[in-house]
């Protein structure tokens, strides 16, 4: 009871206003500190790849393993994302990544007849890039987004095969 003695010593209007003000201040701190998903820089593909990537954008699924599509900002037909935090990001039409030069196929997956090169993203997740296709498609799978880091690729390969032909 001694800990409430100081509170009882305050005037009634102060006692009544304190809890709502504390809650309002806490909510303000939470909202002010939340930044939401970051921006994703869309690639600038060459004209031939741009047409293929636009077709891929239209063919991509609205959901990947229970994560709804929520495209990043700025809006672009060359980027797509699923989930919120962490989120899986697809970019189409990027330049050939340098990590494809470092024996990427030694442990890279072939999912539904789509070959991917892979590398770590530096934060515990993985970056996959299609190989031997007319446009490079990169899928970044962050740590913790799925039980198995390769899982979302199977949801994307049908759209990739239908819109990005094999060949360089």
N, C-alpha and C positions, 0 to 999 in steps of 0.2 A: 503494500500500500504506500510505502514511502516514495516509490518512483512516480506515482500518480499525483503526489502532493504538489509538485511544481506545476503540473498541468492544471490542477484545480485552482491554483493561484492566479492563473491567467483570466482575463475578462471573458465572459461567455462568447461574445462574437468572435474572438480570436480562436477559442477552442473549437468552435463550429466551422470556421473557415480553414483551419489548418489542414485537415485530411484532404479536402478537395484540391487545395493548392498544391499539396505534396504530390497527389496523383497527376494533376495537370502538368506540373514541372517534370515529373518522371516521363510522362508520355511525350512531352516536347523534346526531352533528351533522346529518347528512343527514335522518334521520327527524324530528328535533326541529324542523328548519327548514321541513319540508314541511307546507303547510296544506291541500292538496287543493282541490277546487273550492269556491268560495264559495257561500253561501246565496243563493237567489233568492226575493225576496218575492213570494208569489202574489197576484194581484189579488183583489178582492172584488166579483165581478160581481153585478148585479141579478138577481133570480130568473129572468127570461126568458133572459138571457144565460147564466146559470149552467147551465141545462138544456142549452143548445146546446154550451157548452164541455165539459160532461161527456161528451156524445156525441162531440165531437171527440177528446177524450182517448182514448176507446175505439177510435177509427178511425185514430189516428196510426200510422205505420209503426214497426216495431221497429228499423229501420236506415235511415240516410240516407247514401247514397253511401259505404258502407263503415264508417260510424260507428254503433256500437250505441247504442240508447237507454239512457240512464243518467239517470233523473230527479233533479232537484235536491232538496235538503233546504230546508225541510220538504216532505214529500210533499203533493201537492195535485193534484186533477184539472184545475187551471187552469194548470199549468206542466209542461213536458216539456223534455228536453235530449238531445242526441246528441253523442258524443265525450267527451273528458275535458279536454284542455288544448291548444288552445282548444276550447270547446264551443259548439254552436249551441243557443240557448234559444228556446223558444216559450212565450208567455204569452197566455192567452185571457181575455176579459172585462174588459180594462182600460178606463179612461176614454179618451175620444178624445184622442189626443196633440196637443199644441199645434203640433208641427211640421207637422201636416196643414194648418194655416192659411197656411203660407209657400210656396205653389205647389208642393206635393209631387209633383204628377203631371207636371211639366215633364220630368223624367228618370226617372220611376218605371216599373218594369216591369209589364207585364201578362203573367202566366205562366199558361198553360192556362186562360185566361178568368177569372182571378182578378187583380183590379187591386190593386196595392200602392202605398202612399206610402212614401217612403224618406228617411232622414236618416243622417248620419254618427253613429257612436257615440262619437266623440271620441278613439278609440284606433286608428284606421285601419280599423275594421270598419264595418258598416252595420246599421241598424235598419229593418225593413220592417213596415208595418202594412196590414192589409186595409182597403179602402175600400168603401163602399156595401154593407155586409153587416150583419146584425142583431146581430153581436157583433164587437168589434175583436180581431183576432188579430195579435200582434206576434211577429216572428221576428228575433232578433239573431244576426248572422253575424259573428264576430270576424275580425280580420285574420289571414290565413294558414290559416284552417280549410279552405278549398277554393281550387282554382286560379282560379275565378271566383266572386265574392261572391254571385251570383244562383243558382248551381247548386243549393243545397239547397231552394230554393222549389219546384222542379218535383216533388220527392219529397213535398211536403206539400199541394199544391193539390187533389189528388183527395179527400183527407180533409176539407179545408176546404169544397170545393164540396158534398160529400155531407152535411155536418152544419150548416154556417152559411149559411142562405139569404141571397139578395140582398135588399136593402131596408133602410131605416132604421127 
